[in-house]
């Protein structure tokens, strides 16, 4: 066997190993997507419970007014991306969307909370101060802890950094394009968003009775609303991340198969040429 044939054999073995890794990553991403999609659906069911509570509390009462922005107010943005690469422009697009959203706001100091090492790296490159960086949750169970940390940091922003407005930026699943960047304002709470809830008829015979102070109950329900929005954002972003990685791995698998075919053809041609040369030498 010639040196060239040996070299081709080593290259073929390397490409085959790489193909096995890619197929494993495809399988993992495919299985994980459904897990996070189910989590997003489940939290939607819980949101309907929170919605019923808001409907009861807001029924027949004037809505609180939107507070005025203080002159020294700051802005906080929560950006959810990924810890790992191999997911196309997933992180680049979400960071750019966050920057574009900040540019549309009045000039003010701004702080960022990054979920995902890739997002933190890109925010640092743009000199956007990151006050807290969290790893992306590795499971549905871990998302609860992540959401708790996000809520604690929002509270700290409000008490220590004079943050008035908080934006949540993440990818959301779509159809053929896999995902799109979207943002929503968590703070200040615009109660006009909940006006339709107070105007809707109660699904039962009578409104539920509550003895707790209405303002305190409303504050508790709004916090649950934040929890739902953050949990759903994490679940949707993780589903999009794995969908993006699956698409990248599918393209890689196809490219590897094509490259492997080329290498195998070259190896067979060289082997046939070597056999032909040996036969000619014997005949001669």
LOBAMAR-883612 format. One line per 2 residues: number of its first residue (from 0); their letters; for each residue x, y, z of C-alpha. Coordinates in Angstrom, 1 decimal, always signed. Layout:
N
NUM	A	X/Y/Z  ...
END
This chain:
284
0	XX	+0.0/+0.0/+0.0  +1.4/+3.4/-1.0
2	XX	+1.9/+6.3/+1.4  -0.9/+8.2/-0.4
4	XX	-3.3/+5.3/+0.1  -2.4/+5.2/+3.8
6	XX	-3.0/+8.9/+4.1  -6.4/+8.6/+2.4
8	XX	-7.3/+5.8/+4.8  -6.5/+7.9/+7.8
10	XX	-8.5/+10.8/+6.4  -11.4/+8.5/+5.7
12	XX	-11.3/+7.2/+9.3  -11.2/+10.8/+10.7
14	XX	-14.1/+11.9/+8.6  -16.1/+8.8/+9.7
16	XX	-15.4/+9.6/+13.3  -16.5/+13.2/+12.8
18	XX	-19.7/+11.9/+11.1  -20.4/+9.8/+14.2
20	XX	-20.1/+12.8/+16.5  -22.4/+14.9/+14.2
22	XX	-25.0/+12.2/+14.2  -24.9/+11.9/+18.0
24	XX	-25.3/+15.7/+18.3  -28.2/+15.5/+15.8
26	XX	-29.9/+12.9/+17.9  -29.4/+14.8/+21.2
28	XX	-30.7/+18.1/+19.7  -33.7/+16.4/+18.2
30	XX	-34.7/+14.8/+21.5  -34.1/+17.9/+23.5
32	XX	-36.2/+20.2/+21.3  -39.5/+18.4/+22.2
34	XX	-38.6/+18.6/+25.9  -38.4/+22.4/+25.9
36	XX	-41.4/+22.8/+23.6  -43.4/+20.8/+26.1
38	XX	-42.1/+23.0/+28.9  -43.2/+26.1/+27.1
40	XX	-46.7/+24.6/+26.5  -47.0/+23.6/+30.2
42	XX	-46.1/+27.0/+31.5  -48.8/+28.4/+29.1
44	XX	-51.3/+26.4/+31.1  -50.1/+27.9/+34.3
46	XX	-50.3/+31.4/+32.7  -54.0/+30.9/+32.2
48	XX	-54.4/+30.4/+35.9  -52.5/+33.6/+36.6
50	XX	-54.7/+35.3/+34.0  -57.8/+34.2/+35.8
52	XX	-56.4/+35.7/+39.0  -55.6/+39.0/+37.3
54	XX	-59.1/+39.0/+35.7  -60.7/+38.7/+39.2
56	XX	-58.5/+41.3/+40.8  -58.9/+43.9/+38.0
58	XX	-62.6/+43.4/+37.6  -64.5/+46.7/+38.0
60	XX	-61.6/+48.8/+39.3  -59.6/+51.6/+37.6
62	XX	-56.2/+50.4/+36.4  -53.0/+51.9/+37.9
64	XX	-51.4/+54.5/+35.8  -48.1/+54.0/+34.0
66	XX	-45.4/+55.7/+36.1  -43.3/+58.6/+34.7
68	XX	-39.7/+58.0/+33.8  -37.3/+59.6/+36.3
70	XX	-34.6/+61.8/+34.8  -31.8/+59.6/+36.1
72	XX	-33.5/+56.3/+35.2  -31.5/+53.4/+33.8
74	XX	-32.5/+50.5/+31.5  -31.9/+46.8/+32.1
76	XX	-32.0/+44.2/+29.3  -32.1/+40.5/+29.8
78	XX	-30.6/+38.7/+26.8  -31.0/+34.9/+26.5
80	XX	-28.6/+33.0/+24.2  -26.5/+29.9/+24.4
82	XX	-23.4/+28.6/+26.2  -22.2/+26.7/+23.2
84	XX	-21.7/+27.4/+19.5  -22.5/+25.3/+16.5
86	XX	-25.9/+26.9/+16.2  -25.4/+29.3/+13.3
88	XX	-26.0/+33.0/+14.0  -28.3/+32.3/+17.0
90	XX	-26.3/+34.5/+19.4  -25.2/+37.1/+17.0
92	XX	-28.8/+37.8/+16.0  -30.2/+38.0/+19.5
94	XX	-27.5/+40.4/+20.7  -28.0/+42.6/+17.6
96	XX	-31.7/+42.7/+18.3  -31.0/+43.7/+21.9
98	XX	-28.7/+46.5/+20.8  -31.3/+47.7/+18.3
100	XX	-34.0/+47.8/+21.0  -31.8/+49.8/+23.3
102	XX	-31.1/+52.4/+20.5  -34.8/+53.0/+20.2
104	XX	-35.1/+54.1/+23.9  -34.1/+57.6/+25.3
106	XX	-30.4/+57.8/+26.1  -29.9/+56.4/+29.6
108	XX	-27.4/+54.2/+31.5  -28.0/+50.6/+30.6
110	XX	-27.2/+47.2/+32.2  -27.3/+43.7/+30.7
112	XX	-28.1/+40.3/+32.2  -26.7/+37.6/+30.0
114	XX	-28.0/+34.0/+29.9  -25.4/+32.1/+28.0
116	XX	-21.6/+32.5/+27.7  -21.8/+33.2/+24.0
118	XX	-24.1/+36.2/+24.7  -21.9/+37.5/+27.4
120	XX	-18.9/+37.4/+25.1  -20.7/+39.4/+22.4
122	XX	-22.0/+42.0/+24.9  -18.6/+42.5/+26.3
124	XX	-17.3/+43.1/+22.8  -19.9/+45.8/+22.4
126	XX	-18.9/+47.3/+25.8  -22.4/+46.7/+27.2
128	XX	-22.0/+46.3/+31.0  -23.1/+42.9/+32.1
130	XX	-24.0/+42.8/+35.8  -24.7/+39.1/+35.9
132	XX	-24.0/+36.2/+33.6  -25.8/+32.9/+34.0
134	XX	-25.3/+29.6/+32.2  -28.2/+28.4/+30.1
136	XX	-30.3/+25.9/+32.0  -29.3/+22.3/+31.2
138	XX	-32.7/+20.9/+31.9  -36.3/+21.9/+32.5
140	XX	-35.8/+21.6/+36.3  -32.8/+23.9/+36.1
142	XX	-34.9/+26.6/+34.5  -36.7/+27.3/+37.7
144	XX	-33.4/+28.2/+39.4  -32.4/+30.4/+36.5
146	XX	-35.7/+32.3/+36.7  -35.3/+32.8/+40.4
148	XX	-31.9/+34.4/+39.8  -33.3/+36.6/+37.1
150	XX	-36.0/+37.9/+39.4  -33.5/+38.6/+42.1
152	XX	-31.2/+40.5/+39.7  -34.2/+42.6/+38.5
154	XX	-35.0/+43.4/+42.2  -31.4/+44.5/+42.7
156	XX	-31.4/+46.6/+39.5  -34.4/+48.5/+40.8
158	XX	-33.1/+49.0/+44.3  -29.4/+49.7/+43.6
160	XX	-29.0/+50.7/+39.9  -32.1/+52.9/+39.5
162	XX	-33.3/+50.7/+36.7  -36.8/+51.9/+35.5
164	XX	-37.3/+49.9/+32.4  -36.5/+46.2/+31.9
166	XX	-36.5/+44.5/+28.5  -36.5/+40.7/+27.9
168	XX	-35.0/+39.7/+24.6  -35.0/+36.1/+23.4
170	XX	-35.6/+33.9/+20.4  -39.1/+32.5/+19.8
172	XX	-39.9/+29.5/+17.5  -41.4/+30.2/+14.1
174	XX	-42.2/+28.1/+11.1  -39.7/+27.5/+8.3
176	XX	-37.1/+30.0/+9.6  -36.8/+28.1/+12.9
178	XX	-36.8/+31.1/+15.1  -36.9/+34.9/+15.3
180	XX	-35.7/+37.4/+17.9  -38.4/+39.1/+19.9
182	XX	-38.5/+41.5/+22.9  -41.0/+42.4/+25.5
184	XX	-41.0/+45.1/+28.3  -41.3/+43.6/+31.7
186	XX	-41.0/+46.9/+33.6  -42.6/+49.3/+34.1
188	XX	-45.8/+47.3/+34.1  -48.3/+48.8/+31.7
190	XX	-51.6/+47.7/+33.1  -53.4/+48.7/+29.9
192	XX	-52.1/+45.3/+28.7  -54.4/+43.7/+31.3
194	XX	-57.4/+45.9/+30.7  -59.2/+43.2/+28.5
196	XX	-58.9/+40.8/+31.4  -60.8/+43.0/+33.7
198	XX	-63.5/+43.5/+31.1  -64.0/+39.8/+30.2
200	XX	-66.9/+38.0/+31.9  -66.0/+35.5/+34.6
202	XX	-66.3/+31.9/+33.4  -68.2/+30.8/+36.5
204	XX	-71.3/+31.9/+38.2  -69.7/+34.5/+40.4
206	XX	-66.3/+36.1/+40.9  -64.0/+34.5/+43.5
208	XX	-63.9/+36.1/+46.9  -60.5/+37.3/+48.3
210	XX	-59.8/+38.8/+51.7  -56.2/+39.9/+51.0
212	XX	-55.5/+43.5/+50.2  -56.2/+44.0/+46.4
214	XX	-52.9/+45.9/+45.8  -50.8/+43.2/+47.6
216	XX	-52.7/+40.4/+45.7  -52.1/+42.3/+42.4
218	XX	-48.4/+42.6/+43.1  -48.2/+38.9/+43.8
220	XX	-50.0/+38.0/+40.6  -47.7/+40.4/+38.6
222	XX	-44.7/+38.6/+40.0  -46.1/+35.3/+39.0
224	XX	-46.7/+36.9/+35.5  -43.0/+37.8/+35.4
226	XX	-42.1/+34.3/+36.4  -44.2/+32.8/+33.6
228	XX	-42.8/+35.2/+31.0  -39.2/+34.4/+32.0
230	XX	-39.7/+30.7/+32.2  -41.4/+30.6/+28.8
232	XX	-38.6/+32.8/+27.3  -36.0/+30.3/+28.6
234	XX	-37.9/+27.3/+27.3  -38.6/+28.9/+23.9
236	XX	-34.9/+30.0/+23.5  -33.6/+26.6/+24.4
238	XX	-35.9/+24.9/+21.9  -34.8/+27.4/+19.3
240	XX	-31.1/+26.8/+20.2  -31.4/+23.1/+19.7
242	XX	-33.4/+23.5/+16.5  -30.7/+25.8/+15.1
244	XX	-28.0/+23.3/+16.2  -30.0/+20.4/+14.6
246	XX	-30.1/+22.4/+11.3  -26.4/+23.0/+11.4
248	XX	-25.7/+19.3/+12.2  -28.0/+18.2/+9.3
250	XX	-26.0/+20.4/+6.9  -22.7/+19.1/+8.4
252	XX	-23.9/+15.5/+8.1  -24.7/+16.0/+4.4
254	XX	-21.3/+17.7/+3.7  -19.5/+14.9/+5.6
256	XX	-21.3/+12.2/+3.5  -20.4/+14.0/+0.3
258	XX	-16.8/+14.5/+1.4  -16.5/+10.9/+2.5
260	XX	-17.8/+9.8/-0.9  -15.1/+11.8/-2.7
262	XX	-12.4/+10.3/-0.4  -13.6/+6.8/-1.0
264	XX	-13.7/+7.3/-4.8  -10.1/+8.7/-4.6
266	XX	-9.0/+5.7/-2.5  -10.6/+3.2/-4.9
268	XX	-9.1/+4.9/-7.9  -5.6/+4.9/-6.3
270	XX	-6.0/+1.3/-5.3  -7.1/+0.3/-8.8
272	XX	-4.2/+2.2/-10.2  -1.8/+0.4/-7.9
274	XX	-3.2/-3.0/-8.8  -3.0/-2.2/-12.5
276	XX	+0.7/-1.1/-12.2  +1.5/-4.3/-10.3
278	XX	-0.2/-6.5/-13.0  +1.7/-4.7/-15.7
280	XX	+5.0/-5.2/-13.9  +4.2/-9.0/-13.6
282	XX	+3.2/-9.3/-17.2  +6.2/-7.4/-18.4
END
